[in-house]
Amino acid sequence: MSRTSDIPVLTVRDLTIALPSGADRDFAVTDIDLTIAPGQTLCLVGESGSGKSVVAQAVMGMLAPVLRVQSGEIALQGVSNPPQRSPEYNKLRGPQVAMVFQDAISSLNPIQRVGHQLEEILQVHGVPRQQCRGRVMEMLAAVMLPDPQRAYRSYPHEMSGGQAQRIVIAGALLLNPSLLIADEPTTALDVTTQAEILELIEKLKVQFNTSVLFITHDFGVVADIADQVVVMKDGQIVEAGSAPDVLQNPQHEYTKRLLAASDLQGNRPVQLHAEPIFEARDLSLTYTRGMFFNRTQVPAVRNVSLSLVKGQTLAVVGESGSGKSSLSKCLLRLQDVDSGQVLFKGQDITRRSGAELQAFRAKVQVVLQDPFGALDPRFKTIDAIAEGLIIHGVPKVEAHARALEMLQLVGLKPQAADRYPQEFSGGQRQRICIARALVLQPEVLIADEAVSALDVSIQVQVLELFADLQKRLGFSMVFITHDLHVAAAISDQVLVMQHGRVVEQGPTVEVFANPAEDYTRALLESAPGQKRGRVA
């Protein structure tokens, strides 16, 4: 069907989807109305649990069997969609509508080369085999991969997060769909890669005459790309309108709160002490890749030094591949360094092992980026949070009581205590991981992208929680993040990394207000919202 200007690419009318009995509310979404015109980008905004991803799944015909469409209609280019999970959707997915998910790597087959995976999409839809490679190479070039031939031959694990997302976008656009649904496609990416992907989607939208339904919780992203904005809360639309109207003159209190949360800025003053509690001196780490004649040395951390005093927060920022997470492994003694020292309370723990190392780890806790792999699916929430306390000799009854307190402090209800990890969203799981780390009242907390999976308003709550507990308990924190808004909100000092080296460091306010290095300036300019002036 041709894409005429008078027929909406997507129409959703009075869509109501019921949740199974026993859920937090009766309906996942209620009376949802959306219209996307040809060439338009509509941003669907809301926190986890607002129902925005449910709407996307319904458009794709991918609703879980436990979610039942009670009423409403979905139409693509004026033609009503078939019932959910109907085989008829196989004809729509690809040529009419395609979807890009948040985690690009998990969307790709780890044991099949990228080029073959993309060719398979074409073959399923009847494209002759001899035409597939040429079309795939065209798309790999269109998504601006630096070396399309290499990308074609590569496996997913050989690609960076940004490259993997470009490949997934290429696959989604192979059959030139009229609608691209992008579900949080930049949330896990660093700021410069995020900016590149947003710019790429805008470019491809024009090039392929594609409309976009972009799902996000970040109003900085909305400011960069949206034509229309729909704000959802608890399964209902609370505000809708053009991007300028919603951004500049929000009407609903919830929208105002989300916008305020997107403008994180300024950290609370902290009473600092002179003696460092945690130090790194000239740390270097090199990874060895390949075997025998193909062996290569990859420097991950190069002569990095940092100093952290009691009650202070140091943000470590940089792009993917800058060495941030490798540095955290060195600080946690999860990786033996090539050279340099890690000191805790003046004691060199770089080569310590056994009981001494265990004592150090009791005082230095970590919150990792991936909440899915961090929680044992066999443990109820209460047991996961209390586990560390019990290991360190706290009686079970007391451990559970303290765990319940922490559970509520990170924004989860007491009823969550008896649920398993798989019953929570990604953001909720991360809050459980944060509770598990903080319940031990550590002296140093290392947080590796600890809030990257959370909506902006929840980020504010968790960052405020960190600040409150830090003031009360006095712990220090190394906060690793690619989000400059978060770094500005949480840190006293900032350390900027590129290619394993420190390129700039100093007080956060000074570095962000007057960056001395071109790389720091580039990071600040890449933050979402800069294009339309909505960066804190």
Secondary structure, 3 states (H helix, E strand, C coil): CCCCCCCCCEEEEEEEEECCCCCCCCEEEEEEEEEECCCCEEEEECCCCCCHHHHHHHHHCCCCCCCEEEEEEEEECCEECCCCCCCCHHHHECCCEEEECCCCHHHCCCCCCHHHHHHHHHHHCCCCHHHHHHHHHHHHHHCCCCCHHHHHHCCHHHCCHHHHHHHHHHHHHCCCCCEEEEECCCCCCCHHHHHHHHHHHHHHHHHCCCEEEEEECCHHHHHHHCCEEEEEECCEEEEEEEHHHHHHCCCCHHHHHHHHHHCCCCCCCCCCCCCEEEEEEEEEEEEEECCHHHCEEEEEEEEEEEEEECCCEEEEECCCCCCHHHHHHHHCCCCCCCEEEEEECCEECCCCCHHHHHHHHHHEEEECCCHHHHCCCCCCHHHHHHHHHHHCCCCHHHHHHHHHHHHHHCCCCHHHHHCCHHHCCHHHHHHHHHHHHHCCCCCEEEEECCCCCCCHHHHHHHHHHHHHHHHHHCCEEEEEECCHHHHHHHCCEEEEEECCEEEEEEEHHHHHHCCCCHHHHHHHHHCCCHHHCCCC
